[in-house]
Amino acid sequence: MQDKFRVSRGALFRVHWRGMGASLNRHARVWVVCVCICLPAAAAQFVELTAEIEVTDWSYWFWWDRNIKRPDENGASLFPKGSWPIRCVIGTNSWMMEGPFASNARVTVWFSGTNIVQRYEITSAVPDEKLVRRPGFPVATSPAVGSATTRVTESVDGNPGRPVRVIDVLGTAEKVCWLAFCSAAVVRGKDPKIPLPSDFWKEFFPASAKFTNTVTQFEDGLGLPSSVDISTAKDQLVFQYQVHHSTNVLGCNFPTEFYLVQYKPARAPWTNSWEVHLTGKGRVTAIGPGTEPKVPEK
């Protein structure tokens, strides 16, 4: 694109304006050049990508702490793992992500610049044994396949994080996707509040808990993070995110391979140590110029 601008500008300087003075000729050429150069910058540009995101939960304590049969006793993995194929469209101040973030629904999330819009389209029925049944309440039923629901949350920067004791707007895998590809509007702020992937940290910290963020950004017009360290007020590392490989599309840098880890206090009462809560990684499988995503009106 820059090469095309350079050729066009050279051609414009060779234009001859007949019947005008030299001064008018010079100013007119300069004005035309400025218009040709500035108009493309004013047009919104979007990048579309597909990626695979994998998150592994290391919360071994969850099983013995609640006296529940451990997954390994049933032949399953001890550490639950999930892998999500996702698609994102990213702009400077808006974005869209979609993927199978729910077990029985296709989830699409938009940030319009003023709202986070979530749409859940049911793709399969919930088995009866997984439906929540409570005495004295109507029998739960699975939503109809093909039905959809939409939720709108006001937001000035697309941040899905919420305070202690309040559940975040997005789930774990969605927040991993958000951090890697959609968090530029937040990390560009003076004091970015970056939500941890798992909400379970809210069970371990008081409402007054303070975290410090150390963010390194790509030096371009978008400003996605290339590394993030989140620590407690006592300098205990709680979260770490690193981009290992990246690529440049339309003048902006995007991660093509990244890794992250989240820690939590050890559950054992006889120690003050910390342990791994979850790990995650992502790999971009395709990336290129995209078109502006259409946010549902209702």
VEXDREN-2710 file (C-alpha; in Angstrom, 1 decimal):
% VEXDREN-2710
k/r/px/py/pz
1/MET/0.0/0.0/0.0
2/GLN/2.8/2.4/0.8
3/ASP/4.5/1.6/-2.5
4/LYS/1.3/2.6/-4.3
5/PHE/1.3/5.9/-2.4
6/ARG/4.9/6.6/-3.4
7/VAL/4.2/6.0/-7.1
8/SER/1.1/8.2/-7.1
9/ARG/2.9/11.0/-5.3
10/GLY/5.7/11.0/-7.8
11/ALA/3.2/11.1/-10.7
12/LEU/1.4/14.0/-9.1
13/PHE/4.5/16.1/-8.9
14/ARG/4.9/15.8/-12.6
15/VAL/1.4/17.2/-13.3
16/HIS/1.5/20.5/-15.3
17/TRP/-1.2/23.1/-14.7
18/ARG/-1.6/25.2/-17.8
19/GLY/-2.8/28.8/-17.6
20/MET/-1.9/29.3/-13.9
21/GLY/1.0/31.0/-12.3
22/ALA/3.9/29.2/-10.7
23/SER/2.8/29.9/-7.2
24/LEU/-0.8/28.7/-7.7
25/ASN/0.6/25.7/-9.5
26/ARG/2.8/24.8/-6.6
27/HIS/0.1/25.2/-3.9
28/ALA/-2.5/23.2/-5.9
29/ARG/-0.1/20.3/-6.3
30/VAL/0.7/20.2/-2.6
31/TRP/-3.1/20.3/-1.7
32/VAL/-3.8/17.4/-4.1
33/VAL/-1.0/15.4/-2.7
34/CYS/-2.2/15.9/0.9
35/VAL/-5.7/14.8/0.1
36/CYS/-4.4/11.6/-1.6
37/ILE/-2.2/10.8/1.4
38/CYS/-4.6/11.6/4.2
39/LEU/-7.8/9.9/2.9
40/PRO/-6.5/6.3/3.3
41/ALA/-5.4/7.0/6.8
42/ALA/-8.9/8.3/7.7
43/ALA/-10.6/5.1/6.5
44/ALA/-11.0/2.4/9.2
45/GLN/-8.9/-0.7/8.7
46/PHE/-9.7/-4.1/10.1
47/VAL/-7.7/-7.3/10.4
48/GLU/-9.3/-10.7/10.4
49/LEU/-7.6/-13.8/11.9
50/THR/-8.3/-17.4/13.0
51/ALA/-6.5/-19.1/15.8
52/GLU/-6.4/-22.1/18.1
53/ILE/-6.5/-21.3/21.9
54/GLU/-5.8/-23.9/24.5
55/VAL/-6.3/-23.5/28.3
56/THR/-5.3/-26.1/30.9
57/ASP/-6.7/-25.9/34.5
58/TRP/-4.2/-27.1/37.1
59/SER/-6.6/-26.8/40.0
60/TYR/-6.0/-30.3/41.5
61/TRP/-7.2/-28.9/44.9
62/PHE/-10.7/-28.5/43.5
63/TRP/-11.3/-32.2/43.6
64/TRP/-9.9/-33.3/47.0
65/ASP/-11.0/-30.0/48.7
66/ARG/-14.6/-30.8/47.9
67/ASN/-14.4/-34.6/48.5
68/ILE/-15.5/-35.2/44.9
69/LYS/-14.3/-38.2/42.8
70/ARG/-11.3/-37.0/40.9
71/PRO/-11.3/-37.1/37.1
72/ASP/-8.4/-39.5/36.9
73/GLU/-10.4/-42.1/38.8
74/ASN/-12.8/-42.2/35.8
75/GLY/-10.0/-42.4/33.3
76/ALA/-10.1/-38.7/32.4
77/SER/-7.3/-36.2/32.5
78/LEU/-6.4/-34.9/36.0
79/PHE/-6.1/-31.4/34.7
80/PRO/-9.2/-30.3/32.6
81/LYS/-8.1/-28.9/29.2
82/GLY/-10.0/-27.0/26.5
83/SER/-9.2/-26.1/23.0
84/TRP/-11.1/-23.4/21.0
85/PRO/-11.0/-22.5/17.3
86/ILE/-11.8/-18.8/17.2
87/ARG/-12.2/-16.0/14.6
88/CYS/-11.5/-12.4/15.3
89/VAL/-11.9/-9.1/13.5
90/ILE/-9.9/-6.3/15.0
91/GLY/-10.1/-2.6/14.5
92/THR/-8.5/0.3/16.4
93/ASN/-11.5/0.9/18.7
94/SER/-13.8/-2.0/17.9
95/TRP/-13.6/-5.8/17.5
96/MET/-15.5/-9.0/17.1
97/MET/-14.6/-12.5/18.3
98/GLU/-16.6/-15.8/17.8
99/GLY/-16.1/-19.4/18.8
100/PRO/-17.5/-22.4/20.7
101/PHE/-16.9/-20.7/24.1
102/ALA/-20.0/-22.4/25.5
103/SER/-20.5/-26.2/25.6
104/ASN/-23.8/-26.1/23.7
105/ALA/-23.7/-22.7/21.9
106/ARG/-21.8/-20.7/19.4
107/VAL/-20.8/-17.4/21.0
108/THR/-20.2/-14.1/19.2
109/VAL/-19.0/-11.0/21.0
110/TRP/-18.7/-7.5/19.6
111/PHE/-17.3/-4.3/21.0
112/SER/-18.9/-1.4/19.2
113/GLY/-16.9/1.4/21.0
114/THR/-19.7/1.9/23.5
115/ASN/-21.0/-1.6/24.3
116/ILE/-20.0/-5.2/24.6
117/VAL/-22.6/-7.2/22.8
118/GLN/-22.8/-11.0/23.4
119/ARG/-24.9/-13.4/21.3
120/TYR/-25.4/-17.1/22.2
121/GLU/-26.8/-19.4/19.5
122/ILE/-27.8/-22.8/20.8
123/THR/-26.1/-25.6/18.7
124/SER/-27.0/-28.7/20.8
125/ALA/-29.4/-29.7/23.6
126/VAL/-28.1/-30.0/27.2
127/PRO/-28.3/-33.6/28.4
128/ASP/-30.9/-34.1/31.1
129/GLU/-28.3/-35.3/33.6
130/LYS/-26.5/-31.9/33.3
131/LEU/-29.6/-29.8/33.9
132/VAL/-29.8/-28.0/37.3
133/ARG/-32.8/-29.3/39.3
134/ARG/-33.7/-27.6/42.5
135/PRO/-36.6/-28.7/44.9
136/GLY/-39.5/-26.3/44.7
137/PHE/-38.6/-24.9/41.4
138/PRO/-39.9/-25.7/37.9
139/VAL/-38.1/-28.5/36.1
140/ALA/-35.3/-27.1/34.0
141/THR/-35.4/-27.6/30.3
142/SER/-32.7/-27.2/27.6
143/PRO/-33.0/-24.2/25.3
144/ALA/-34.2/-25.0/21.8
145/VAL/-31.5/-25.8/19.2
146/GLY/-31.2/-22.8/16.9
147/SER/-32.6/-20.2/19.4
148/ALA/-30.4/-17.2/20.3
149/THR/-30.1/-14.7/23.1
150/THR/-28.3/-11.4/23.2
151/ARG/-26.8/-9.5/26.1
152/VAL/-25.6/-5.9/26.0
153/THR/-23.1/-4.4/28.5
154/GLU/-22.1/-0.7/28.5
155/SER/-18.3/-0.2/28.1
156/VAL/-16.1/2.6/27.0
157/ASP/-13.1/0.5/26.1
158/GLY/-14.3/-3.1/25.8
159/ASN/-12.8/-4.2/29.1
160/PRO/-14.6/-7.5/30.2
161/GLY/-13.2/-7.3/33.8
162/ARG/-15.3/-6.5/36.8
163/PRO/-14.5/-6.0/40.5
164/VAL/-14.1/-8.6/43.3
165/ARG/-17.4/-10.5/44.0
166/VAL/-18.7/-9.6/40.5
167/ILE/-18.4/-12.1/37.7
168/ASP/-16.5/-10.8/34.6
169/VAL/-18.4/-10.2/31.4
170/LEU/-16.5/-12.9/29.5
171/GLY/-15.4/-16.4/30.4
172/THR/-11.8/-17.7/30.7
173/ALA/-11.2/-18.7/27.0
174/GLU/-12.9/-15.5/25.8
175/LYS/-10.6/-13.3/28.0
176/VAL/-7.5/-15.1/26.7
177/CYS/-8.7/-14.3/23.2
178/TRP/-9.5/-10.7/24.2
179/LEU/-6.1/-10.1/25.8
180/ALA/-4.1/-11.4/22.8
181/PHE/-6.1/-9.7/20.0
182/CYS/-8.7/-7.2/21.3
183/SER/-7.2/-5.5/24.4
184/ALA/-5.5/-2.5/22.6
185/ALA/-8.1/0.1/23.7
186/VAL/-7.5/-0.9/27.3
187/VAL/-3.7/-1.3/27.4
188/ARG/-3.4/2.1/25.7
189/GLY/-4.9/3.7/28.8
190/LYS/-2.8/5.4/31.5
191/ASP/-3.6/2.7/34.2
192/PRO/-4.9/-0.3/32.4
193/LYS/-7.0/-2.8/34.5
194/ILE/-6.3/-6.1/32.8
195/PRO/-8.6/-8.9/34.0
196/LEU/-7.1/-12.3/34.9
197/PRO/-8.3/-15.2/32.7
198/SER/-9.9/-17.1/35.5
199/ASP/-12.4/-15.5/37.9
200/PHE/-11.4/-17.8/40.7
201/TRP/-8.8/-15.3/41.9
202/LYS/-11.8/-13.4/43.4
203/GLU/-12.3/-16.3/45.9
204/PHE/-8.7/-15.7/47.3
205/PHE/-8.4/-12.0/47.6
206/PRO/-10.4/-9.3/49.5
207/ALA/-12.3/-6.6/47.8
208/SER/-9.5/-4.1/48.7
209/ALA/-6.9/-6.2/46.8
210/LYS/-4.7/-4.1/44.5
211/PHE/-2.7/-5.4/41.6
212/THR/0.1/-3.7/39.6
213/ASN/0.3/-4.2/35.8
214/THR/3.6/-4.1/33.8
215/VAL/2.6/-4.0/30.1
216/THR/4.9/-3.8/27.1
217/GLN/3.1/-2.9/23.9
218/PHE/3.9/-3.3/20.2
219/GLU/5.0/0.1/18.9
220/ASP/2.4/0.8/16.3
221/GLY/-0.9/2.6/15.9
222/LEU/-2.9/-0.3/17.5
223/GLY/-0.8/-1.1/20.5
224/LEU/-1.6/-4.7/21.5
225/PRO/0.4/-6.1/24.4
226/SER/3.6/-8.1/23.7
227/SER/4.0/-9.0/27.4
228/VAL/2.0/-8.5/30.6
229/ASP/3.0/-9.1/34.2
230/ILE/0.4/-8.7/37.0
231/SER/1.5/-8.8/40.6
232/THR/0.1/-8.2/44.1
233/ALA/1.0/-5.2/46.2
234/LYS/3.7/-7.4/47.8
235/ASP/5.3/-8.2/44.4
236/GLN/3.9/-11.7/44.2
237/LEU/3.5/-12.6/40.5
238/VAL/-0.1/-13.5/39.7
239/PHE/-0.2/-13.6/35.9
240/GLN/2.3/-13.6/33.1
241/TYR/1.7/-13.3/29.3
242/GLN/4.3/-13.4/26.6
243/VAL/4.2/-13.2/22.8
244/HIS/6.8/-15.4/21.2
245/HIS/6.1/-14.7/17.6
246/SER/4.2/-11.9/15.8
247/THR/3.5/-10.6/12.3
248/ASN/2.7/-7.2/10.8
249/VAL/-0.6/-6.6/8.9
250/LEU/-1.6/-3.2/7.6
251/GLY/1.1/-1.6/9.7
252/CYS/0.1/-3.2/13.0
253/ASN/1.6/-6.1/14.9
254/PHE/-0.4/-9.1/15.9
255/PRO/0.7/-12.2/18.0
256/THR/0.9/-15.4/16.1
257/GLU/2.1/-17.5/19.1
258/PHE/1.7/-16.6/22.7
259/TYR/1.8/-18.3/26.2
260/LEU/0.3/-17.3/29.6
261/VAL/0.2/-18.6/33.2
262/GLN/-2.0/-17.6/36.1
263/TYR/-1.0/-18.4/39.8
264/LYS/-3.0/-18.6/43.0
265/PRO/-2.3/-19.1/46.7
266/ALA/-1.7/-22.7/47.7
267/ARG/-4.7/-24.3/49.4
268/ALA/-2.6/-26.1/52.0
269/PRO/-3.0/-24.2/55.3
270/TRP/0.5/-24.9/56.4
271/THR/2.3/-22.9/53.7
272/ASN/2.3/-19.4/52.2
273/SER/3.5/-20.6/48.8
274/TRP/1.8/-20.1/45.5
275/GLU/1.0/-22.6/42.7
276/VAL/0.0/-22.7/39.1
277/HIS/-3.7/-22.1/38.6
278/LEU/-3.9/-22.4/34.8
279/THR/-1.8/-22.2/31.7
280/GLY/-2.7/-21.2/28.2
281/LYS/-1.3/-20.8/24.7
282/GLY/-2.5/-19.7/21.3
283/ARG/-1.5/-20.0/17.7
284/VAL/-2.8/-18.0/14.7
285/THR/-3.6/-20.2/11.7
286/ALA/-4.6/-17.4/9.2
287/ILE/-4.5/-13.6/9.2
288/GLY/-5.1/-10.8/6.7
289/PRO/-7.1/-7.7/5.9
290/GLY/-10.7/-7.9/7.0
291/THR/-14.0/-5.9/6.8
292/GLU/-15.8/-4.0/9.6
293/PRO/-18.0/-6.4/11.6
294/LYS/-21.7/-5.6/11.8
295/VAL/-22.9/-5.3/15.4
296/PRO/-26.6/-6.4/15.9
297/GLU/-28.9/-3.5/16.3
298/LYS/-31.0/-5.3/18.9
END
